[in-house]
Amino acid sequence: MDSIRIVGGRPLHGEIPIGGAKNAALPLMAAGLLTEDRLLLTRVPRLADIETMSSLLAQHGIAVERTGNDGRSLSLGGPITNTEAPYDIVRKMRASILVLGPLLARMGEARVSLPGGCAIGTRPVDLHLKGLQQMGAEIELDFGYVVAKVAGRLRGATIIFPMPSVGATENLLMAASLAEGTTLLRNAAREPEIIDLCHCLVAMGARISGIGTGELVIEGVEKLHAATHAIIPDRIETGTYACAVGIAGGDVVLRDARMEHLGAVARSMEDAGILITEVPEGVRVRRANGLHGVDVMTEPYPGFPTDMQAQFMAMMVVAEGASMITESIFENRFMHVSELTRMGARVNVHGSSAIVRGVDSLHGAPVMATDLRASSSLILAGLAAKGETVVSRVYHLDRGYEDVEGKLSAVGARVERFSE
């Protein structure tokens, strides 16, 4: 099993390339189930979750092929030969549930295992299922599987989400694209990844209005067709490396990053004393002086993303003063706190909030990653720590970050991967 060793205390200077967004790529790959024609996705990152989704689509009968000189394009297409998404694949990744809507819309049936993924709290799929039922699907649970059927085509419906749900919005958006009639999604999630999915579906022939708002209108069509689509840059990877500069100091350009996707993250980092500016190459991040404690609360987009909470906390543990970080999305997303404490952090958790009191410095220690974003937060903490930090169980990291050790080493950090 791999681990990552970090020796802290070195500021970062240079350029880090930002890859395609994992959270955009996965639903876009599921959209390949909506047509027999070829969907070509470019800027596809090399991540474990991408390989898991590729395996899942392949067992449905879809031909999945890496193409292009750099291997960062993915060709999807072909007939669906199997409508079951088995447990042994789905358990590895929550995004696997996104095949449910496309399979049901195109084939009239689907049997999909309830999903797995990071152990950061309960993430029920009830909004996905209720929405599909409103569109005419018959759904039952059978020994851990969602079994869905519909006579003929799904039907358009007005679906009002009690809270914005990224996954449910994506699943129902894809299903509605092939439904009969018009579907209205109210209180829909507005993340950049959903906008990206909408643009891809439109390129495939879908009719969608209200893109970028909380109210999406989808006029169903009988068939979608081939398209080519470039995946947006990963805003969470961008935010993570921005926090790396905040923790370690320095001046780094995050190539291909988009400032408009950072939203609340950029504002909170600026409040903490980090300079973030848009430049022709992407986004430039600088830390000239010290860090200041800032309070944040995770919220649906355009609020502060839950996927950036752990990384921001790692930065706050070495900031001057105190900060309060409130997690309103997932109830079990403070598992990194105990590991940060091993490195000298002063963090107290009270229910859904963590009180962080900044320390002058951290010290290196052996720590263990508990989930994807916690993995990156521990690596960031290692950049600021005195001595050597070893992060074990970094297989979580490989689900969402490509070549962390290479990218950080290229800008001056002492980071290496080794096998235990």
Helices and strands as residue ranges (DSSP letters): E 2-7, E 12-17, H 22-30, G 31-34, E 39-42, H 48-59, E 63-67, E 73-77, E 84-85, H 87-90, G 94-99, H 100-107, E 109-113, H 126-134, E 138-142, E 145-149, E 158-160, H 166-177, E 182-186, H 192-203, E 207-209, E 215-219, E 227-230, H 235-248, E 250-255, G 259-261, H 264-271, E 275-279, E 282-287, E 296-297, G 306-308, H 309-316, E 322-326, H 337-342, E 346-350, E 353-357, E 362-363, E 366-368, H 372-384, E 385-386, E 388-392, G 397-399, H 404-409, E 414-419
